[in-house]
Amino acid sequence: MKILVADDHQLVVDDLIYYLKKLRPDAEIVGTSEPDRIAELFDEMKPDVVFIDIELDGRNGIAVAKKLQEKRPRTNIIYITGYEKYALESYKTYASAFLVKPIDEDMLRDALEHLRFPVSSITDEMLRKQYLGDSVIGARIQKCREECGLTRAELAEKIGCVMPTIQRWETGVRVPDIPMIMKLANVLGVEISELIG
């Protein structure tokens, strides 16, 4: 999981990063207290989750979040603010959560467990380091399936096979044939190249 934290107070950024590292020790987490750097960091890291303050040193965090979502629509936006009055406006951007300061570890845990767009625990780095040959396709199928929020049984039903087949693919015991890879890509909403690397 990749997380970007943006707040115009560096102490808030540091506190959030501290708690997030406790909750997601494997996550790549970057923070900034400079509103001008948000778009640059977003483009560089392509985060799955963005924690963003609504009042950013004279800028509107909701407007900034809308621009980020235009670039990557499946980005989970979690607003952080000291003002509850922004709650209704923030949900117009289909936010994953709205957290009112002071923010504690339990609030962060709950927000990460209920993301609008689920994030797989499998990272591209894990794919590069741990999987070889046929297992790469299986790991990529699992990653895409988890990011769509589908169980193995649900995916099997959508593509017209049985759940144990999905399990065999994901564990690298078997590899789907070309027509099935095309079906998988269609159902999972990805390019074929994303599945086969």
N, C-alpha and C positions, 0 to 999 in steps of 0.2 A: 504494500500500500504506500502511495506517495501522498504526503500531506503538506499543504502550504498554509502558513499562519500569517495573517496580516492584521496588524493593529498599530495605531500611531503611538502607542506607549510601549517602549521596549520591555518594561517589567511584565506587562501582560503577555507579550510574545514569549518571553523567557519562561514564565509560569506555565503557559499552555504547552510549550514544547516539553517541559519537564514532565508534566502529567501524561502527555501523549506518548512519550518514550516509555513510561511505566506501563501504559495500557497496550501499546503496540511496539515492542522492542525491535521488531524486524522492519518497521516502517522507515521510509526515507522521509525525514521531516525538515523543512526549511522554513524560516521565519523572517519577516521584515517589519520594521516600523516606519519604512519610507514608502508612502503611497505610490511614488513614481516608479518603484521597482516591482510592483505587483505583476504587471503585464509581462515584464521581462522574465521574471522568475517562473511565471505560469507557462510561458512559451518554452522555456528551457526544460522544466521538469515534467510538464504535463501531469499535474497532480490528479489523484482520484477524488480528493477531498480538499476543499478550501474553507478554512475558518477565517471569516472576515468581519472586521468591525464595521458598523453601519455609519458611524461618524468618523471619517478618516482625515483629520487635519483639514477641515473645510470641504472635503469631498464626500459624495454620497456613495457609501459602500454598496448599496443596492444597485446603483447605476453601474458601478465597476463590475459587480457580479454578473449583471446582464451581459456585459461585453465579453466576459470570460466564457459564459455559457454559449454565446454565439460562436466562439471558436471551438469549444468542446462541450456539446449539449449534455453529455452524460456525466458532467462534473457535479459532484455533491457539494452544494453550498451550505455551510453552517454559519449563520449570522451570530455575532457576539456583540452585545450592546448593554449599555446601562439604562436604556429607555425602552419600556414595554410598548410605548405608543407606535413603534415601527413594526410591530408583529404582523398586522394585517397586510401592510404594503410588502413586507418581505416575502410572504407566501405567494405573491403573484409571480415570483421567479421560481416557484416550485422548489423551495428550499427543503433540505433534508432536516434541518432543525433551526430553532431560534433560541439562543441561550442568553439569559439576562445575567450580567455581572453582579456579584462575584461568581465566577465559574469554578466548580469543584470537580474532583475526579469522577464522582458518580454521574454528574451531568454529562461529562465527556464520554464516559463508557456507554451511557444510554444513547447518546447521539450517534456514536460509531456503530452500535448494534442495530440501529434502525435507519440506515442510509436509504435514500430513495433509489439509488443505483448501487446494488450490491457490488462489493469489490472482492475478487478472489484473493486467497492467501498465497496463490502461486504467482511469483514474479517472473519477469523475463529473465532476470539474472539466474533464478533457480533453474529455469529451463535450460539456459546455456551451460550451467555448471553440473547439474545433476542428471540430465536425461540425454540419452544417446539413441540414435536409430529410431525404431518404431515407437519407442516410448515418448518421443517428442510430440508426435501427433496426438497421442492419448492425453498427455499433459495439457496440450493446447485445447483439446476438446473440453477437458474438465474446467480449465480456466474460463473459457468462453461461456460454458454452461452455468458456472457459478456466478459470473458477472451478469447473466440474464436472469438470475434468481430462480433457475429451474432445478428440480431434483432429477436424478437419473431416470426415474419412472416417467416423469412429465416429458422429458426429452424423448424417451423411447416412444411414447404415445404420439408425439408430434411428428416423428419421422417414420412411424410404422414399423417398429421392431420391438424386441423385448428388453427389459431392463438389464438382464445379465449380459447382453451384447454390449450395451453402453459401458458396463463395468469392465468387460474384457478390453474394450478399446482404451479406456482411461488408464488401465493398469499396464498396457503395452503387450498383453497376451495376444491380441488380434489387432488387425488394422482394417479400417473400413475401405471398401472399394471406391472407385472414382464416383459412380452415381450417388453413393451414400455420402461421400464427402461433400458433393454438391448440395444434397439435401440438408446436411448439417450446417453448412455455411449459410444457406437460405434461412433456416429456422433460427440460428444463432445470430443472424444479422451481421455477419463478418465476410470478408473476402476469403476465397479459397486459400490464397497464399498465407493468410493469417493462421489457418489450421495446419498447413503442411510446412510452414516455415520457408 
